[in-house]
Amino acid sequence: SIDLDGRVALVTGGARGLGAAYVRALHAAGARVVIADLLRDEGEALAAELGSDARYVHLDVTDEDSWALATASALDAFGSIDVLVNNAGIANAAPIEHLTLAKWDAVIAVNLTGVFLGCRAVVPAMKARGSGSIINISSVEGMRGSPGLHGYTASKFGVRGLSQSLAVELGTFGIRVNSVHPGLILTDMTTRIDPSKLDIPLGRPAVPDEVAGTIVFLASDASAFTSGAEFVVDGGMIA
Ligand code: NAD
């Protein structure tokens, strides 16, 4: 079985949805967890529930100073950041003529710039230790086009590309970088999507726990030779 004893994992957007499922699964596998999110109440409640091996830190992934504070506070609490899960994300949808620059900028800022800033923030500590696992959350929408999702799709393709360039640059320092591409998972982000309109071979959407196993695997030594890889977790939807 996978053992993350002694590892410290920071999960952005960890207060609810998929991120909270990743936090719970990493913690259950033995990791100490840092819940990094804008949502203070939800994040503090989850940390309190998990106990002394969990901390909430306030983080706006789009803000450099916020990253500096969050990583300093995680290092202060637990001494290392061995695993970074760049999960925070937002979605907006509009046909191209109605996609405002403000909406475009917002989705790129959180979903893509936020991942860049997160990777940049943890790499010095990972290089110093000679190890680390960075798990960047893209989407099936980072592998194909869908109507109305232009900013989201561009950001998620960007996350996939950034993961590739980082995997190549950081491998020599013992740092692995992989991307995960979930399909339709039931969270607050997807309440307005009708699963029956999608062609999912497994015949249903997933719950967040069904993606968490891939995250725990990538955080662990079970994936010690896995870097620059793309993990589709979509019930066969884009096959
Ligand atoms: P969600 O809306 O339930 O949760 C997103 C979390 O990110 C929230 O806790 C939110 O507070 C946090 N967040 C948003 N902006 C932030 C910021 N600037 N700084 C810090 N935290 C911020 O969404 P979810 O469905 O759990 O999605 C999580 C990730 O998975 C996203 O990157 C999303 O694009 C991706 N994803 C989701 C699905 C799905 O079907 N739900 C599919 C593919 C990919």
Boltz pocket constraint, residues with backbone or C-beta under 6 A from the ligand:
constraints:
  - pocket:
      binder: B
      contacts: [[A, 12], [A, 13], [A, 14], [A, 15], [A, 16], [A, 17], [A, 18], [A, 19], [A, 36], [A, 37], [A, 38], [A, 39], [A, 59], [A, 60], [A, 61], [A, 62], [A, 86], [A, 87], [A, 88], [A, 89], [A, 90], [A, 110], [A, 137], [A, 138], [A, 139], [A, 140], [A, 181], [A, 182], [A, 183], [A, 184], [A, 185], [A, 186], [A, 187], [A, 188], [A, 189], [A, 190]]
      max_distance: 6.0
